[in-house]
Amino acid sequence: MKRAELAKMIDHTLLKPESTAKDVAALIAEGAQLGTFSVCVSPNQLPIEVPEGLKVAVVCGFPSGAHMPEVKAAEARQSVALGAQEIDMVVNLKLVKEGKFAEVEADIRAVREASEGALLKVIIESAALTDEEIVACCKAAEAAGADYVKTSTGFHPAGGASVHAVKLMRQTVGDRLGVKASGGIRDTKTALEMVAAGASRLGLSSSKAILAGMDD
């Protein structure tokens, strides 16, 4: 894989709560320079202007997922109205742990319906889940009309993406949905391992350093 190919799989990410408009402007400039697919920011940063060819992804129900479906839906709807082209929502982990996957699906569907016209990624926080829960979350996301399943927020103490989780997610959704690996990917070797495991998108804050390790 060449550097430009990997760059086009990257959501160049800045989600620190203290990030300023100046920080986001630097993120956008760097994403454009690196040739990343998108920049991923918090909803309080919207609206933002990006160069042509660079998409805007925004998180929803972040980072806990412990919001009412109506709140997540309202957040997603407003983000789309303010220019978000992709929504990265967090599942309700309480419902996941209680095995209430019909309610997990309904939570996702509420955001799906509210973010019409935008691509929807569902963050399942895979490091905090059993294999069975990962599979069930992926099935709920697909049933609710999501476009991607995503490993992690990067904020959970259980950890971020793993090759095992990415493989399991890809096995579950096949080629019907995308798989985004995110959280704790800080070097070129790990990024490429995630792609080899089945990731079709990467959420990275260390994009520049990771791409520096690639051949032109």
NUVO-538030 format. One line per 3 residues: number of its first residue (from 1); their letters; for each residue x, y, z of N, C-alpha, C, O, CB. Coordinates in steps of 0.02 Angstrom, whole numbers, plus 32768, in hexadecimal, padded with zeros to 4 digits. Glycine has a CB too. Layout:
BEGIN
NUM = A = X/Y/Z/X/Y/Z/X/Y/Z/X/Y/Z/X/Y/Z; ... .
//
This chain:
BEGIN
1 = MKR = 802A/7FC4/8000/8000/8000/8000/802C/803E/8000/805D/8042/8025/7FD1/8000/803D; 801A/806F/7FD7/803F/80AE/7FD3/8023/80E1/8005/7FEB/80D9/801E/803C/80CA/7F8C; 804A/8115/8011/8037/8148/8042/7FF4/8168/8031/7FCA/8171/805D/806D/817D/8045 .
4 = AEL = 7FEA/817A/7FF2/7FAC/819B/7FDE/7F6F/816E/7FE7/7F39/8185/7FF7/7FB0/81B3/7F96; 7F78/812D/7FDC/7F41/80FD/7FE5/7F2C/80FA/802E/7EF1/80FA/803E/7F55/80B8/7FCC; 7F5E/80F6/805A/7F4E/80F3/80A2/7F2F/8135/80B9/7F00/8135/80E1/7F8D/80E4/80CB .
7 = AKM = 7F48/816D/80A0/7F2D/81AE/80B3/7EE3/81B3/80A5/7EBD/81D0/80CC/7F52/81E6/808F; 7ECD/8196/806D/7E86/8199/8059/7E5A/816B/8083/7E1D/8168/8078/7E7F/8187/8010; 7E77/8148/80B3/7E51/811F/80E2/7E4C/8140/8127/7E2F/8124/8154/7E71/80DA/80E8 .
10 = IDH = 7E6A/817C/812E/7E72/819A/8170/7E3E/81D0/817E/7E33/81FE/8156/7EB7/81B7/8177; 7E1E/81CB/81B8/7DF9/8202/81D6/7E2A/8224/8206/7E37/820B/823C/7DB6/81EA/81FB; 7E44/825D/81F2/7E76/8282/8219/7E52/82A3/8253/7E28/82CF/8249/7E9C/82B8/81EC .
13 = TLL = 7E63/828F/8290/7E36/8299/82C9/7E52/82C6/82FF/7E8D/82C3/8311/7E26/8257/82E7; 7E26/82F2/8319/7E35/831C/8353/7DF7/8321/837E/7DC7/8343/836C/7E4F/8363/833D; 7DF8/82FF/83B8/7DBC/82FC/83E2/7DC9/8310/842A/7DA0/8303/8456/7D9E/82B6/83E0 .
16 = KPE = 7E02/832E/8436/7E10/8347/847A/7DDD/837D/848B/7DD3/83AB/8463/7E59/8362/8480; 7DBD/8379/84C6/7D89/83AA/84D7/7DA2/83F2/84D7/7D7B/8421/84CC/7D6D/839A/8519; 7DE3/83FB/84E6/7DFE/843F/84EA/7E16/845B/84A8/7E31/8492/84A5/7E37/8440/851B .
19 = STA = 7E0C/8436/8472/7E22/844D/8430/7E00/848E/841D/7DC4/8497/8428/7E15/8417/83FB; 7E26/84BB/83FF/7E0D/84FC/83EB/7E02/84FE/83A0/7E15/84D0/837C/7E3D/8534/8401; 7DE3/8534/8389/7DD9/853D/8341/7E1D/853F/831D/7E23/8528/82E4/7DB1/857E/8333 .
22 = KDV = 7E4F/855B/833E/7E92/855D/8321/7EAE/8517/8319/7ECE/8508/82E6/7EC1/8588/834C; 7EA2/84EC/834A/7EB9/84A6/8346/7E97/8482/830C/7EB7/845C/82E8/7EAB/8482/8388; 7E56/848E/8304/7E31/846E/82CE/7E48/8487/828A/7E4D/8460/825A/7DE5/847A/82D7 .
25 = AAL = 7E57/84C7/8285/7E71/84E2/8247/7EB3/84C1/8234/7EBF/84B3/81FA/7E7B/852F/824C; 7EDD/84B4/8266/7F1D/8491/825A/7F10/8449/8244/7F33/842F/8219/7F49/8493/8299; 7EDE/8429/8262/7ECB/83E5/824F/7EB6/83E2/8206/7ECA/83B6/81E1/7E93/83CB/827D .
28 = IAE = 7E8C/8412/81F3/7E73/8414/81AE/7EAC/841F/817D/7EB0/83FE/8149/7E3F/844C/81A6; 7ED8/844D/818D/7F11/845B/8161/7F3E/841E/815A/7F56/840E/8124/7F3A/8497/817B; 7F4A/83FB/8192/7F74/83C0/818F/7F51/8387/8169/7F71/8364/8143/7F86/83A9/81D6 .
31 = GAQ = 7F10/837E/8175/7EEB/834B/8151/7EED/8356/8106/7EF6/8327/80DF/7EA3/8348/8168; 7EE5/8394/80F1/7EE8/83A5/80AA/7F2D/8398/808E/7F34/837E/8057/7ED4/83EE/809F; 7F60/83AA/80B4/7FA5/83A0/809D/7FB7/8356/8098/7FDB/8341/806A/7FD6/83C3/80CD .
34 = LGT = 7F9D/832E/80C6/7FAB/82E6/80C6/7F80/82BF/8095/7F91/8288/8081/7FA1/82CB/810C; 7F48/82DD/8081/7F1B/82BA/8053/7EED/8289/8076/7EDB/8256/8058/7F42/8297/801F; 7EDA/8297/80B5/7EAE/8269/80D9/7E67/826C/80BE/7E55/829C/809B/7EAE/827A/8125 .
37 = FSV = 7E40/8239/80CE/7DFB/8237/80B5/7DD0/826D/80D5/7DA9/828E/80B4/7DDC/81F2/80C2; 7DD8/8276/8117/7DAE/82A5/813C/7DD4/82C2/8177/7E0C/82AD/8187/7D6D/8284/8153; 7DB4/82F2/8198/7DC7/8306/81DB/7D8C/82F4/8208/7D52/82FA/81F4/7DD8/8353/81E0 .
40 = CVS = 7D9B/82DC/8245/7D67/82C8/8274/7D6D/82F4/82B2/7DA1/82F5/82D3/7D6C/827D/8286; 7D37/8317/82C2/7D38/8348/82F9/7CF9/8340/8325/7CCC/8319/8315/7D3C/838F/82DD; 7CF9/8365/835B/7CBE/8367/8387/7C8A/8397/836B/7C9B/83C4/8345/7CD3/837D/83CE .
43 = PNQ = 7C4A/838C/837D/7C15/83B6/8360/7C1A/8400/8373/7C01/842B/834F/7BD3/839C/8376; 7C3B/840F/83AB/7C40/8456/83BE/7C6F/847D/8392/7C73/84BA/8397/7C57/845C/8406; 7C93/845A/8365/7CC1/847C/8337/7C9E/8493/82F7/7CBA/84BA/82D0/7CFB/844E/8325 .
46 = LPI = 7C62/847B/82EC/7C3D/848C/82AE/7C21/84D3/82B1/7C13/84EC/82E7/7C05/845A/82A2; 7C17/84F2/8277/7C2B/84DB/8234/7C75/84E9/8227/7C92/8517/8243/7C00/84FD/81FE; 7C92/84C1/81FB/7CD8/84CC/81E7/7CDC/84CA/819B/7CB5/84A9/8179/7D07/8496/8206 .
49 = EVP = 7D0C/84EE/8181/7D18/84EE/8139/7D54/84C1/812A/7D88/84C6/814A/7D25/8536/811E; 7D4C/8495/80F9/7D82/8469/80E5/7D8E/846F/809B/7D5F/847F/8076/7D72/841F/80F9; 7DCA/8461/8083/7DD8/8463/803C/7DAF/842D/8017/7D9B/83FB/8035/7E23/8459/802F .
52 = EGL = 7DA4/8437/7FD8/7D81/8406/7FAF/7DA5/83C3/7FB1/7DE3/83C0/7FAC/7D7A/841F/7F66; 7D7F/838E/7FBA/7D9C/834C/7FBD/7DA7/8332/8003/7DB3/82F6/800C/7DDD/834C/7F99; 7DA3/835D/8034/7DAB/8349/807A/7D66/8349/809C/7D45/837D/809C/7DDD/8378/80A0 .
55 = KVA = 7D52/8311/80B7/7D0F/830C/80D5/7D11/831D/811F/7D46/831E/813F/7CF2/82C6/80CB; 7CD5/832A/813B/7CCE/833C/8181/7CA8/8304/81A5/7C6E/82F7/8196/7CAA/8380/8189; 7CCA/82E5/81D5/7CAA/82B3/8200/7CA3/82D0/8246/7CCF/82F5/825E/7CD4/8270/8202 .
58 = VVC = 7C6C/82C0/8268/7C5E/82DC/82AA/7C45/82A4/82D8/7C1E/8279/82C3/7C29/8316/82A5; 7C5C/82A4/8316/7C46/8271/8345/7C02/8283/8363/7BED/82BC/8361/7C7A/8269/837E; 7BE0/824F/837E/7B9C/8257/8398/7B94/822A/83D5/7BA7/81EF/83D3/7B67/8247/8361 .
61 = GFP = 7B78/8245/840B/7B71/821E/8448/7BB4/820A/8464/7BBC/81D4/8480/7B47/81E0/843B; 7BE4/8236/845C/7C2B/8227/8469/7C42/8244/84AC/7C2C/827A/84BE/7C56/8244/8430; 7C6D/8221/84D1/7C88/81DF/84C2/7C64/81A5/84E4/7C76/816B/84D7/7CD0/81DD/84D5 .
64 = SGA = 7C33/81B2/850F/7C16/817C/8538/7BE0/8154/8515/7BD7/8118/8523/7BFB/8199/8577; 7BBB/8174/84E8/7B81/8153/84CA/7B44/8152/84F8/7B0F/8139/84E5/7B93/810D/84B7; 7B4C/816C/8535/7B18/8167/8568/7AE6/81A1/8564/7AD8/81C2/8596/7B37/8165/85AD .
67 = HMP = 7ACE/81AD/8528/7A9D/81E3/851C/7A5C/81C3/8504/7A5C/818C/84E8/7AB9/8216/84E9; 7A25/81E6/850F/79E5/81CE/84F5/79E6/81CF/84A9/7A07/81FA/848B/79AB/81F8/8511; 79C3/81A1/8488/79C2/81A1/843F/79AD/81E3/8420/79C7/81F7/83EC/7994/816A/8427 .
70 = EVK = 797D/8205/8441/7965/8245/8427/799C/827A/8428/799F/82A5/83FC/7929/825D/844F; 79C7/8276/845B/79FE/82A6/8461/7A32/8299/842A/7A49/82C8/840A/7A1E/82A2/84A7; 7A43/8259/8421/7A73/8248/83EB/7A57/825D/83A7/7A7B/8278/837D/7A82/81FC/83EC .
73 = AAE = 7A17/824F/839D/79F8/8260/835D/79F9/82AB/8351/7A08/82C2/8319/79B0/8247/835A; 79EA/82D2/8384/79EB/831B/837D/7A31/8334/836F/7A3A/8361/8347/79CF/833C/83BC; 7A62/8317/8391/7AA8/832B/8386/7ABD/831C/833E/7ADD/8345/831D/7AD6/8308/83B8 .
76 = ARQ = 7AAB/82E0/8327/7ABD/82CD/82E2/7A9B/82FA/82B0/7ABA/8310/827F/7AAA/8284/82D5; 7A5B/8308/82BA/7A36/8332/828C/7A55/8377/8286/7A5C/8392/8250/79EC/8337/82A1; 7A67/8394/82BF/7A84/83D7/82BE/7AC9/83D6/829E/7ADC/8404/827A/7A89/83F3/8305 .
79 = SVA = 7AF0/83A1/82AB/7B32/839B/828D/7B2E/8399/8242/7B55/83BA/821F/7B57/835D/82A8; 7AFE/8372/8228/7AF5/836E/81DF/7AE0/83B2/81C3/7AF8/83C7/818E/7AC0/8338/81CD; 7AB4/83D4/81E7/7A9E/8416/81D1/7AD8/8448/81CF/7AD7/8477/81A8/7A67/8431/8200 .
82 = LGA = 7B0A/843C/81F9/7B44/8469/81FC/7B7E/8451/81D1/7BB6/846D/81D5/7B5B/8470/8244; 7B72/841E/81A8/7BA4/840C/8176/7BC5/83C8/817E/7BEF/83B6/8155/7BD7/843E/8176; 7BB4/83A3/81B3/7BD3/8360/81BB/7BBB/8332/8183/7B80/832E/8174/7BC1/8342/8200 .
85 = QEI = 7BEA/830F/8166/7BDB/82DE/8131/7BDD/8297/814A/7BC4/8269/8129/7C0B/82E7/80F7; 7BFB/828D/8184/7BFF/824C/81A3/7BF3/8254/81EE/7C0B/8284/820D/7C43/822A/8195; 7BCE/8224/820C/7BC0/8225/8253/7BDD/81E5/8272/7BCF/81AE/825B/7B73/822A/8260 .
88 = DMV = 7C05/81EE/82A7/7C21/81B6/82CC/7C00/81B3/8311/7C13/81D8/833E/7C70/81BD/82D3; 7BCD/8188/8318/7BA7/8185/8356/7BBF/814C/8383/7BD8/8119/836B/7B5C/817C/8347; 7BB6/8155/83C5/7BC9/8122/83F6/7B8A/80FD/840B/7B57/811B/841A/7BED/8142/8434 .
91 = VNL = 7B8F/80BA/840D/7B55/8092/8424/7B49/809D/846F/7B75/80B6/8492/7B61/8047/8415; 7B0F/8089/8485/7AFE/808A/84CC/7B19/804A/84EC/7AFB/8015/84E6/7AB0/8091/84D7; 7B52/804F/850E/7B74/8014/8528/7B4E/7FF3/8561/7B55/7FB7/856B/7BB8/8027/8541 .
94 = KLV = 7B25/8018/8584/7AF9/7FFA/85B7/7ACB/7FC6/8597/7AC4/7F8F/85B0/7ACF/8030/85DB; 7AAC/7FDA/855F/7A80/7FAC/853C/7AA6/7F70/8520/7A8C/7F38/8521/7A5C/7FD0/8504; 7AE2/7F7C/8508/7B0B/7F45/84EE/7B19/7F12/8526/7B10/7ED6/851C/7B4D/7F5F/84D1 .
97 = KEG = 7B2F/7F2B/855F/7B41/7EFF/8597/7B04/7EDB/85B4/7B0B/7EA6/85D2/7B64/7F27/85CD; 7ACA/7EF8/85AC/7A8C/7ED8/85C3/7A6E/7EA9/858E/7A3B/7E89/859A/7A58/7F0D/85D7; 7A8F/7EA6/8554/7A77/7E7A/8520/7A38/7E91/84FD/7A14/7E69/84DF/7A6C/7E37/853C .
100 = KFA = 7A2A/7ED2/8501/79EC/7EED/84E4/79FA/7F08/849E/79F9/7F44/8492/79CE/7F25/8512; 7A06/7EDA/8470/7A1E/7EEE/842E/79E7/7F0A/8401/79F6/7F2E/83D1/7A3E/7EB4/840C; 79A9/7EFC/8410/7973/7F1D/83EC/7973/7F68/83FC/7966/7F91/83D1/792E/7EFE/83FD .
103 = EVE = 7983/7F78/843B/7986/7FBF/844F/79C6/7FDF/8435/79C6/801A/8424/7984/7FC5/849C; 79FC/7FB9/8431/7A3A/7FD3/8412/7A2B/7FE5/83CA/7A40/801A/83B2/7A73/7F9E/8417; 7A08/7FB9/83A7/79F6/7FC6/8361/79CB/8004/835B/79D4/802C/832D/79D3/7F89/8343 .
106 = ADI = 799B/800B/8388/796E/8046/8386/7994/8086/8392/7986/80B9/8373/7936/803E/83BB; 79C5/8085/83BF/79EF/80BF/83CD/7A15/80D4/838F/7A19/810F/837E/7A20/80B0/8407; 7A31/80A2/836D/7A57/80B0/832F/7A28/80CA/82F9/7A39/80F9/82D5/7A7C/8071/8317 .
109 = RAV = 79ED/80AB/82F4/79BE/80BF/82BF/79A7/8108/82C9/799C/812C/8298/7981/8090/82BF; 79A0/811D/8307/798C/8162/8314/79BE/8193/82F6/79AC/81C7/82DA/7985/816F/835F; 79FF/8183/82FD/7A33/81AE/82E1/7A35/81A7/8295/7A3F/81D8/8271/7A78/819C/82FF .
112 = REA = 7A2B/816A/827D/7A29/815F/8234/79F4/818A/8214/7A01/81AB/81E1/7A1C/8115/8224; 79B9/818C/8230/7982/81B2/8213/798E/81FD/8219/7979/8224/81ED/7940/81A0/8235; 79AF/8212/824F/79BC/8259/825A/79F5/8273/822F/79F9/82B0/8223/79CB/8266/82A2 .
115 = SEG = 7A20/8247/8217/7A5B/825D/81F1/7A56/8249/81A8/7A87/8236/8189/7A9B/823F/8210; 7A1A/824E/818D/7A0E/823C/8147/7A3C/8264/8119/7A42/82A1/8120/79C4/8247/8134; 7A5B/8241/80EB/7A89/8262/80BD/7AD2/825E/80D4/7AFF/826C/80AD/7A76/82A9/80B5 .
118 = ALL = 7ADD/824B/8113/7B21/8244/812D/7B32/81FA/8135/7B06/81D0/8140/7B29/8269/8170; 7B71/81EA/812F/7B88/81A6/813C/7B8A/819B/8188/7BA1/81C7/81AD/7BCE/8199/811C; 7B73/8161/819F/7B6F/8154/81E7/7B9E/811C/81FB/7B9B/80E5/81E1/7B28/8142/81FB .
121 = KVI = 7BCB/812C/822B/7BF7/80FB/8249/7BE1/80F0/8291/7BD0/811F/82B5/7C42/8112/8246; 7BE1/80B1/82A7/7BCB/809F/82EA/7C06/8086/8313/7C23/8053/8304/7B93/8069/82E7; 7C17/80AC/8347/7C4F/809C/8373/7C36/806B/83A8/7C0A/807C/83D0/7C6D/80DC/8394 .
124 = IES = 7C52/802E/83A9/7C3A/7FFB/83D7/7C65/7FF4/8416/7C52/7FCE/8443/7C36/7FB9/83B4; 7C9D/8016/841A/7CCB/8012/8453/7CE0/7FC9/845F/7CD5/7FAD/8494/7CAB/8030/8494; 7CFF/7FAC/842B/7D0C/7F65/8429/7D37/7F4B/8462/7D2E/7F12/8477/7D2D/7F54/83E9 .
127 = AAL = 7D65/7F73/847C/7D92/7F5B/84B2/7D6C/7F4D/84F2/7D84/7F29/851E/7DC9/7F8E/84BF; 7D31/7F6A/84F9/7D08/7F60/8535/7CD5/7F28/852D/7CAE/7F1B/855A/7CE4/7FA1/8547; 7CD6/7F06/84F3/7CA3/7ED4/84E3/7CC0/7E8E/84DC/7CFB/7E86/84CD/7C7F/7EE7/84A3 .
130 = TDE = 7C95/7E5C/84E6/7CA6/7E17/84D5/7C9F/7E0E/848A/7C82/7E38/8467/7C79/7DE4/84FC; 7CBA/7DD7/8470/7CB2/7DC9/8429/7C68/7DC5/8416/7C54/7DDE/83E1/7CD6/7D87/8417; 7C41/7DA6/8440/7BF9/7D9F/8432/7BD7/7DE3/842E/7BAC/7DEF/8405/7BD7/7D74/8467 .
133 = EIV = 7BEC/7E10/845A/7BCF/7E54/845A/7BE5/7E7B/841D/7BBF/7EA2/8401/7BE3/7E7A/849A; 7C23/7E72/8408/7C3C/7E93/83CB/7C12/7E7E/838F/7BFB/7EA7/8368/7C86/7E82/83BF; 7C08/7E3C/8389/7BE0/7E22/8351/7B98/7E3D/8354/7B7D/7E52/8321/7BDF/7DD5/8352 .
136 = ACC = 7B7A/7E3C/838F/7B35/7E54/8395/7B2F/7E9E/8386/7AFE/7EB4/8368/7B1C/7E45/83DC; 7B61/7EC5/839B/7B60/7F0D/838C/7B65/7F19/8341/7B41/7F43/8325/7B9B/7F31/83B0; 7B91/7EF5/8320/7B98/7EFC/82D8/7B57/7EEA/82B3/7B44/7F0C/8284/7BD1/7ED0/82BE .
139 = KAA = 7B36/7EB6/82CA/7AF7/7EA2/82AB/7AC1/7ED7/82B6/7A99/7EE5/828A/7AE0/7E5E/82C6; 7AC0/7EF4/82F2/7A8F/7F29/8301/7A9C/7F66/82D6/7A6D/7F85/82BD/7A91/7F3B/834B; 7ADC/7F78/82CD/7AED/7FB2/82A4/7AD8/7FA7/825C/7ABD/7FD4/823D/7B39/7FBF/82A8 .
142 = EAA = 7AE5/7F6B/8242/7AD1/7F5D/81FD/7A86/7F5F/81F5/7A6C/7F7B/81C5/7AEC/7F18/81E8; 7A61/7F41/8225/7A19/7F40/8221/79FB/7F86/8224/79C6/7F93/8208/79FD/7F15/8259; 7A1D/7FB3/8248/7A05/7FF8/8250/7A16/8025/8215/7A01/805E/8213/7A20/8016/828F .
145 = GAD = 7A3D/800B/81E5/7A4D/8032/81AA/7A8F/8058/81AD/7A99/8086/8185/7A17/8062/819E; 7ABB/8046/81DB/7AFC/8067/81DE/7B27/8055/81A2/7B1C/8022/8181/7B21/8053/821F; 7B57/8080/8194/7B85/8075/815C/7BC7/8055/8172/7BE7/8032/814B/7B93/80B6/8139 .
148 = YVK = 7BDA/8062/81B0/7C19/804A/81CC/7C0F/8033/8214/7BE2/804B/8236/7C50/8080/81C8; 7C38/8004/822A/7C42/7FF8/8271/7C89/800E/8282/7CB7/8007/8259/7C35/7FAC/8284; 7C92/8028/82BE/7CD1/8046/82D2/7CE5/802B/8317/7CBB/8023/8342/7CCC/8094/82D4 .
151 = TST = 7D25/801E/8320/7D3B/7FFC/835D/7D31/8026/839C/7D14/800E/83CC/7D83/7FE9/8356; 7D4A/8064/839C/7D56/8085/83DC/7D50/80D1/83D9/7D56/80EF/83A4/7D99/8072/83F6; 7D45/80EE/8414/7D48/8137/841A/7D8F/814F/8423/7DA0/8187/8410/7D1C/814F/8454 .
154 = GFH = 7DB9/8124/8440/7DFC/813A/8454/7DFE/8157/849A/7E33/816B/84B2/7E16/816C/8423; 7DC3/815B/84BA/7DBE/8178/84FD/7DB0/8145/8533/7DB4/8156/856E/7D89/81AC/84FD; 7D9F/8107/8522/7D8C/80D6/8554/7DC9/80B6/8574/7DF9/80A6/8551/7D5F/80A0/8533 .
157 = PAG = 7DC8/80AD/85B6/7E03/808F/85D8/7E12/8048/85C3/7E49/802F/85CE/7DF9/8092/8623; 7DE1/8025/85A5/7DEC/7FE0/858F/7E1C/7FDD/8554/7E39/7FA8/8546/7DAA/7FBF/857C; 7E25/8014/8531/7E54/8016/84F9/7E32/8026/84B7/7DF7/8036/84B5/7E77/7FD4/84F3 .
160 = GAS = 7E5A/8023/8482/7E41/8036/8440/7E3A/7FFB/8411/7E24/7FC5/8426/7E70/8068/8421; 7E4E/8005/83D3/7E46/7FD2/839F/7E76/7F97/83AB/7EAC/7FA0/83C5/7E51/7FF0/8359; 7E60/7F5C/8396/7E8C/7F21/8395/7E82/7EFD/8353/7E4C/7F01/8335/7E7D/7EF2/83D2 .
163 = VHA = 7EB5/7EDA/833E/7EB0/7EB2/8301/7E78/7E7F/8307/7E53/7E73/82D8/7EF3/7E8F/82F1; 7E73/7E60/8342/7E3F/7E2D/834D/7DFA/7E4A/8342/7DD0/7E2D/8320/7E45/7E10/8393; 7DED/7E84/8360/7DAA/7EA3/835A/7D9B/7EB5/8311/7D64/7EAA/82FA/7DA6/7EE1/8386 .
166 = VKL = 7DCC/7ED1/82EF/7DC2/7EE5/82A9/7DB2/7EA7/827E/7D85/7EA9/8255/7E00/7F09/828D; 7DD7/7E71/8288/7DC9/7E34/8263/7D83/7E1A/8270/7D5F/7E07/8242/7DFC/7DFE/8275; 7D6F/7E1B/82B0/7D2D/7E02/82C2/7CF6/7E2E/82A5/7CC2/7E15/828E/7D26/7DFE/830F .
169 = MRQ = 7D00/7E6F/82A7/7CCF/7E9D/828B/7CC9/7E94/823F/7C91/7E94/8225/7CE2/7EE6/829A; 7D01/7E8C/821D/7D00/7E81/81D5/7CDE/7E3E/81C4/7CB7/7E3B/8194/7D47/7E82/81B8; 7CEC/7E0A/81EA/7CCB/7DCA/81DF/7C80/7DD0/81E7/7C5A/7DB0/81C3/7CE7/7D96/8210 .
172 = TVG = 7C6A/7DF9/8216/7C23/7E00/8225/7BFE/7E28/81EF/7BC7/7E15/81DB/7C19/7E22/8268; 7C1B/7E5E/81D8/7BF8/7E8A/81A8/7C0A/7E7A/815F/7BEB/7E94/8131/7C07/7ED3/81B6; 7C3C/7E4F/8155/7C50/7E3F/8111/7C65/7E7D/80EB/7C87/7EA9/8106/7C17/7E1B/80EC .
175 = DRL = 7C50/7E81/80AC/7C5F/7EBC/8084/7C23/7EEB/8080/7C21/7F19/8057/7C75/7EA8/803E; 7BF2/7EDF/80AC/7BB4/7F08/80AA/7BBE/7F4B/80CD/7B9F/7F7D/80B9/7B7B/7EE1/80CB; 7BE8/7F4D/8100/7BF6/7F8B/8125/7C41/7F96/8126/7C69/7F68/811B/7BDA/7F87/816D .
178 = GVK = 7C54/7FD4/8132/7C9A/7FE3/813D/7CAC/7FD5/8186/7C80/7FD0/81B1/7CA9/802C/812C; 7CED/7FCD/8193/7D06/7FC4/81D7/7D3B/7FF9/81E3/7D6C/7FFF/81BE/7D24/7F7C/81E1; 7D31/8020/8218/7D61/8054/822A/7D86/8040/826A/7D66/8032/829D/7D3E/8099/8232 .
181 = ASG = 7DC8/803F/8266/7DF2/8033/82A1/7E09/8075/82BD/7E23/809F/8299/7E2F/8006/828F; 7DFE/807F/82FE/7E0E/80BF/831D/7E20/80B3/8366/7E04/8087/8387/7DD2/80F0/8316; 7E4E/80DC/837F/7E61/80D8/83C5/7EA2/80B4/83CF/7EA7/8077/83C7/7E2B/80B5/83EC .
184 = GIR = 7ED6/80DA/83E0/7F17/80BC/83F1/7F42/80A9/83B6/7F74/8086/83BF/7F0C/8082/841A; 7F31/80BF/837A/7F59/80AF/833F/7F8B/80E8/8335/7F79/811E/831D/7F2C/80A4/82FE; 7FC9/80DB/8347/7FFA/8113/834A/8038/8108/831F/8064/8133/831D/800F/811E/8390 .
187 = DTK = 803C/80CF/82FC/8076/80C3/82D1/8061/80A1/8291/802A/8085/828C/80AB/809A/82F6; 808E/80A3/8260/807E/8089/821D/806F/803E/8220/8040/8027/81FF/80B8/8096/81EE; 8096/8018/8246/808E/7FD0/824A/8047/7FBE/8262/8026/7F94/8245/80C3/7FB1/8279 .
190 = TAL = 8031/7FDF/8297/7FEE/7FD1/82B2/7FB8/7FE4/8280/7F87/7FC0/8278/7FE3/7FF6/82F3; 7FC0/801D/825F/7F8E/8033/822E/7F87/7FFF/81F6/7F50/7FEE/81E2/7FA2/8077/8210; 7FBF/7FE6/81DE/7FBE/7FB5/81A7/7FA1/7F73/81BE/7F81/7F4F/8198/8004/7FAB/818A .
193 = EMV = 7FAD/7F61/81FD/7F90/7F24/8219/7F44/7F29/821B/7F21/7EF8/820E/7FAC/7F17/8260; 7F2B/7F64/822B/7EE2/7F6E/822D/7EC4/7F68/81E7/7E8E/7F4B/81DE/7ED1/7FB3/824B; 7EE6/7F83/81B6/7ECF/7F7D/8170/7ECF/7F34/815B/7E9F/7F1C/813B/7EFB/7FA8/8141 .
196 = AAG = 7F05/7F10/816B/7F0A/7ECA/8159/7ED3/7EA0/817A/7EBD/7E6E/815F/7F4E/7EAF/816B; 7EBE/7EB6/81B6/7E8A/7E92/81DB/7E44/7E9F/81BF/7E15/7E7A/81CF/7E8C/7EA5/8224; 7E3E/7ED3/8196/7DFD/7EE0/8177/7DE3/7F27/817E/7DAB/7F35/8169/7DCC/7EB3/8194 .
199 = ASR = 7E0A/7F53/819D/7DF3/7F99/81A3/7DF3/7FBC/8160/7E24/7FB8/813A/7E20/7FBF/81D5; 7DBE/7FE0/8152/7DB9/8007/8114/7DBF/8052/8122/7DC2/807A/80F4/7D78/7FF8/80F0; 7DC1/8064/8163/7DCC/80A9/8178/7DF3/80A7/81BA/7DEB/8079/81E1/7D89/80D1/817F .
202 = LGL = 7E1C/80DA/81C5/7E43/80E0/8202/7E36/8124/8222/7E36/8157/8200/7E8E/80D7/81F4; 7E2A/8124/8262/7E25/8162/8288/7E67/8170/82AA/7E7B/814C/82D7/7DEB/8160/82BB; 7E89/81A5/8294/7ECD/81B2/82AC/7ED6/81FA/82C0/7EBE/8228/829F/7F00/81A0/8276 .
205 = SSS = 7EF9/8204/82F7/7F10/8247/8309/7F5A/824E/82F9/7F74/8286/82F6/7F04/8255/8354; 7F7C/8216/82EE/7FC4/8216/82DD/7FCF/8209/8292/7FFE/81E8/827E/7FEA/81E1/8306; 7FA3/8224/826A/7FA4/8216/8222/7FE7/8228/8202/8001/8201/81DA/7F6E/823C/81FF .
208 = KAI = 8002/8262/8213/8040/8279/81F3/8079/8248/8201/809E/8236/81D3/8053/82BF/820C; 8081/8233/823F/80B7/8206/8251/80AD/81C1/8231/80DD/81A2/821A/80BB/81FE/829D; 806F/81AA/822E/8060/8169/8211/806E/8169/81C5/808C/813B/81AB/8017/8155/821E .
211 = LAG = 8058/819D/81A4/8063/81A2/815C/80AD/81AC/814A/80C3/819A/8114/803A/81DA/813F; 80D2/81CA/8178/811A/81D4/816D/813F/8192/8166/8175/818E/8149/8138/81FD/81A6; 8122/815D/8182/8141/811C/817F/812F/80F5/8140/8142/80BB/8139/812E/80F5/81BB .
214 = MDD = 810A/8114/8113/80F3/80F2/80D5/811E/8106/809A/813C/813C/8098/80AA/8102/80C7; 8121/80D9/8068/8142/80EA/8029/8114/8113/7FFD/80D7/810C/8000/8158/80AA/8004; 8132/813E/7FD4/810A/8165/7FA4/80EC/8138/7F6E/80C9/8150/7F42/8136/819C/7F83 .
//
